[in-house]
Amino acid sequence: MAANTIIDVEMLDGSIKKMTLNFKNLYLLRNKDKKTYDEYMRISNKGPQDEMEVAMMLYVAYKCGNIDQECMPFEDFLEILPVNREEVSEIAMRLQPKKKEILPKPLES
């Protein structure tokens, strides 16, 4: 059974939005909304450069978490996104896969 990668995020208006960046939902988003998917991939490949790019990553996670539903536009999402920058960063970190430390292989003698 696959691990549940969907998290619940409380927004400014008190609503709870489901978010995920799992591969299946990203694949579905690519087929449903290629423009948003391409923007996510651009940001993901180089890392977010500013707060708006972090917000866009969370918007993509929101769209992926609600892939079978009609989602609000990005501008409306920004209105209810928490304003606490630390909280937003924490949400983004929870959505990203944990990077494993790669240790060098020992030299064989």
C-alpha positions in Angstrom: 0.0 0.0 0.0 1.3 3.4 -0.9 2.1 6.0 1.7 -0.4 8.8 2.1 1.4 12.0 0.9 -1.6 14.3 1.1 -1.4 16.9 3.9 -4.2 19.2 5.2 -3.4 22.9 5.3 -5.4 25.5 7.2 -5.9 28.6 5.1 -6.5 32.2 6.3 -10.2 31.8 5.8 -10.3 28.8 8.1 -10.8 26.3 5.3 -8.7 23.2 5.0 -7.1 22.5 1.7 -5.5 19.1 0.7 -2.0 19.4 -0.8 0.4 16.9 -2.4 3.2 16.7 -4.8 3.1 13.0 -5.4 4.1 11.6 -8.8 0.7 10.3 -9.8 -1.0 13.6 -9.2 1.7 15.6 -10.9 1.3 13.3 -13.9 -2.5 13.9 -13.8 -1.9 17.6 -13.5 0.5 17.5 -16.5 -2.4 16.1 -18.6 -5.1 18.4 -17.1 -3.2 21.8 -16.9 0.1 21.6 -18.7 0.8 25.4 -18.3 0.7 25.1 -14.4 2.7 21.9 -14.5 5.4 23.4 -16.7 5.7 26.4 -14.3 6.1 24.0 -11.4 8.8 22.1 -13.2 10.6 25.3 -14.0 10.6 26.3 -10.4 11.3 22.8 -9.1 14.3 22.3 -11.3 16.1 25.5 -10.1 14.6 25.9 -6.7 12.2 28.7 -5.8 13.9 32.1 -6.1 11.3 34.2 -4.3 8.1 34.0 -2.2 5.9 34.0 -5.2 7.6 30.9 -6.6 7.1 29.2 -3.2 3.4 30.2 -3.4 3.2 28.8 -6.9 4.6 25.5 -5.6 1.9 25.4 -2.9 -0.7 26.2 -5.5 0.4 23.3 -7.6 0.3 21.1 -4.5 -3.3 22.3 -3.9 -4.2 21.5 -7.5 -2.7 18.1 -7.2 -4.4 17.5 -3.9 -7.7 18.3 -5.5 -7.0 16.9 -9.0 -10.6 15.6 -9.5 -12.2 18.9 -8.5 -12.5 22.4 -9.9 -9.8 24.5 -8.2 -9.8 28.2 -7.6 -7.5 30.5 -9.6 -4.0 31.3 -8.4 -5.0 34.9 -7.4 -7.8 33.6 -5.2 -5.4 31.0 -3.7 -3.0 33.8 -2.8 -5.8 35.6 -0.9 -6.2 32.7 1.5 -2.6 31.5 1.7 -1.3 32.0 5.3 0.7 35.2 5.6 3.2 33.8 8.1 6.3 33.2 5.9 7.7 30.6 8.3 4.5 28.6 8.2 4.4 28.8 4.3 8.1 27.6 4.2 7.2 24.7 6.6 4.3 23.6 4.4 6.6 23.7 1.3 9.2 21.6 3.2 6.6 19.0 4.2 5.5 18.6 0.6 9.0 18.1 -0.7 10.6 14.6 -0.6 13.2 14.1 2.0 16.7 14.1 0.5 18.8 11.2 1.6 22.4 12.0 2.3 24.6 10.2 -0.3 27.7 8.8 1.3 30.7 8.0 -0.8 31.3 4.3 -1.3 34.4 3.1 0.6 37.4 2.4 -1.6 38.0 -1.3 -2.1 41.5 -2.5 -1.5 
